[in-house]
């Protein structure tokens, strides 16, 4: 037997930045992350909240020091396009699951559909899908569900800012029972669950057949990159590939900015609390005089700036770290 062809070992590198990936259908968020991380040869990477394998669209990926703000993006406001198929419910609430029940689809009017959508808008209680990445006892719920265990999921409060009908042309014309919808929501919202609950309000059941994430704050008009485009750039040269990355502070647009003098920046980077800092109380992004972002902090009512998360920049290129 001929020996297998040896693949050259990838030499990973220090890389800091944010990639706005257009996740393809069929990959989990972690699979998409690992493919992108491999292309960039990034030592460290993380994603900012799971997209279902069925879903496509914006998945911000954080490399290097940017992984320290992934949690901030995870809790951000998001928007989606989705297509609901009425008449069938599934165990996963989307087209990848097994059908549970089929019911007749009524002759609905636009006012009836809009009324059901309004009931699912605002501050509401939602029961997440049993096939989800939510953890119980340190294990994702989908792992328990796949083993056939009975999974009870408690409702929780979510915020749905907008849930609107974009098109019902096929349904109203007597064709496929499909609704194209747009959702704008807060953290922890499952679009699959919204569609499931919409189907129950209409009395026929429903599941998701298409789902695309349009934006995540603060990236409201994202320039997204597909894995195919990144692969082509990687084959050209690494500099072209790296140009796809946004700087870390592109993810901090929503934070109030505080600029420090050189001495204050040195002390802040050592983790020291700084008294006498002017500004309004709350979280903020802290910058050195030369424009480097140093970290995230909290300014309290006594005007004391307390470091919360510091960024460790390499020396001497790019963003040199202040003297310790």
N, C-alpha and C positions, 0 to 999 in steps of 0.2 A: 504493500500500500504506500502510495506517495505521501510524503509529509505534507501537512496543511501549510498553506502559504502564511507566513508570519506577517501579521499586520504591525506596522510601526507603532510603538507606544506613544500615546499622546502626552506631550509635555505641557501640563497646565500652568497657568500664569496668574499673577495678581492682576485683577481687572475690576474696576469700579464703575458702576453706571446702571442705567435702567433701559431695558429693551421693551418696546411696545409690540409684543408678538400678536400676530393674527393666528390664533390657534386653529388648526385644522380639525375637521370632524374625525372622530375615531380614535383620537389620542386622549389619554388622561392628562391632567395639568402637569403631573410630575413627569410623564413621558415627554411632553412637549418641552418642559424645562431642561431635561437631561439632553435632549437633542440639540437645543440651542446652546447649552453650556459646553457641549462637546465641540460645536462649530467654533465658538469663541475661545475655547481652551481656558475657560474661567475656572479658577480654583474653587470658588465659593459661589453658590447661587441659590435663589429661593423664588417661589411665586407668591402672588398676593391674593390667594383665595382660589379655590377649585372651580373650574368649569367642567361640567359633565362631558364625558366622551362624545355625546351627541352634539354638544354645543360648539360653535365657532366664535371667533371674534376676539376682542381685546383681552389679553392676559399679560399684565405687566410683570416682567421678570426682573429681579434685582440681583446684581452681581457685586461681590466684594462688600465694601462698606455700605452699599445701598441696601443690603439685606437688613440693616438695622432699622430701616423705615418701612419694611414690608408690612408690619402690623398697622401702621398708619393708613396705608393704601387699602388694606384688608377691610377696614371699617368705613370705607368711603361710599358715597352715593354712586349708584350705577344705573345704566339704562340698557334695555334689551328690546330686540324684535323677536317675536315668537309666533308660531303658527300652531293653533289648537285644532285637534281633530275631535269633533263632537260624536257622541254615541257609544264610545268604548272607553272603559277605564282599564288601566294596567297596574301591575304590582309595583312598578317603578315610577308611575305617573308620566312616562314618556314612551316613545315608540320602541325603545330597546327592551321593554319589559314584556311579561306574559299577560295576555288579555284576562281580565277578571270577570267582566260583565259587559254585555252589549244591550243597548236600549234604543228605542226609536227616537229619532231626532224630530222635534216638532217644527212647525212653521213659525219661526220667530220673527218678530219685527225689530227694527233698529232700536226703538225705544225700550223694548224688553231687554235686549242685550246690554244697552247702555245702563239701564237700571241695575242689572246684575253686576256690572263692572263697578258702579259707584259703591255698592255694598262691600267691595273688596278694596276700596281706596281709603287712605287715611291711616290712623293708628288702629291696627286690627290684631286679632289673635290668629296665629297660623300654626298648623300641625305640620312639621317637616316630613318629608318622605322617609319611609323606613329604610329605603336604599339611599343612604346619604353618608357623607364623611363625618357627620357628627359622632363624637365618641362617647361611649359609656363604659366605665371600668377600664379606660385606656384603649378600647378597641372600637374601630368604626362600626356604626350600625349596619352598614351594608355587609360586613363580614358575618355578623350574627344572622342577618336575614338570609344570606346565602346558605347558611348551615341549616336553615329551616326553623330556627328559634323564633319564638313569639316575641316580637319587638313592640313595646308600647312607647309611643313618642308623645310627650306632653306638649300641648300648644304653648306658644310663646308670643310675646308682643313684637310686632314688626311695624315698619313705616312704609306704606306704599304711597308715594307722592303723586303718581299718575299711572292709570291703567285704562288705556283707551283702545277703541276699535279702529283699526286702519282700513280693513276691508272685510266684507262679508259677501262679496259678489257671487261666488260660487254657491254658497248656501242659499242666498235669496233667489238665485236663478234655478234652484232645484237640482244643482249639481253636487259636487263633493261638499260634505258638511265641515268646511274649514273656516276658521276665523283667523285673520292676521291681526295681531295685537302688539301694542307697544307698552312697555313697563318702565317706570322710573321708580327706584326703590332704595331703601337704606340697607345697611349691613344685616346679614342673616336671613334675607328673604329668599325663598325658593320659588322661582317662576313655575316650576312643575306643580308645586302645591297650589299656586294661584289659579292655574289652568284647571287643575282637578276640582277646586272649590267652585270655580265658575261653572263647570259642567254640572255640579250638583245643584247649584242655584237655578240652572236652566232645566234641571230634571232629567238630563239625558247622559250625564257623565262626559268626561273629556280627558285627553292626554296631549302632551307636547309632541309634535312631529318635527318641528324646526325650532332652533334657539340660537340667537346670535347676540353677543354682548357688543353694544355700540360704543360705550365709553365708561370710564371709571374716573371719578374726581381724583386729581385735578386735571386729568387728560380728557377734556370734553371734545376736542377735535383732534383725535390721535392720528399720527402718521404711523400706521401699523406695517410690520414686516412679516411676510410669510417665510416659512422654513425653506421653501424653494428659492426665494430671492436671497436669503442669507447664505444658502449653499453656493449659489452662483458667485456671490461676493467673496466668500471664503476661498473659492478656487482662483479668484483673480489676485487678491492680495489682502493681508490682514488689516491694513490701514483703511481700506474701503469698508471692510466689515465693521471695524471699531467706530466708524463714523455714524453707524446706525444707533449708537447708544446715546441716551440723554444723560446729562450730569445728574448726580445724586440730588442736588437741590431743585431739580425740576419737579421732584415729588413733594417739595415743601412749600409750594406756592400759597397754600392756604394758611401757613403759619406767619404770624407777625415777625418781622425781622428786627433784630437788635445787633448793632455794630459796636465792636469793642476796640479800644486802643490796644497797642501792641502789648503793654504790660498786663492789662486786664485779660487779653486773649491768652497770654502765657499762663496766668493763674487759673483761668477757666479750663484750659486744656489739661491742667493737673487735677481737675475735679474740685477746685475750690469754689465755695459760695462767694458771690460778689455783692456787697451791700451798696446802696445808693445808686441803683440803676433806674433811670427814669423810664416810664412807659406804663401801659395798662396791664393789669393783672391777668395772668393766664399763660398758656404754653407759647413758646416762641422758638424760632431758629436763630442761632447765634453765629455771627460772622466776624472774622478778623478784619483788620483795616485794609488788607490787600485783597479782600473779596472771598477768601476761603471760608467755606461753611465749617464751623467747628463742632457743632452738635445741637441737640435739642435741650431746652431748659424750661423751667417754670419760674415766672416772676411772681412773688407773693405780695401781699398787701403792705409789707414793710419795705418794699422796693429791694428785696434781696433776690438775686438771680441764682437759682439752684440748678446745677447741671443734672440732666436726666439721662442723656445718651450722648457719648462723645464719639467723634469720628477720628479714626487713626489713619492719617494720610502718609504715604511713603515719602522719603527724601531721596534725592533732591528734586526729582521731576514732578511735574503736574501740580500737586497740592502739597508742598512741603509742610511737615508738621512743625509747630512752634517749638522752640527750645524748652526742654523740660528742666 
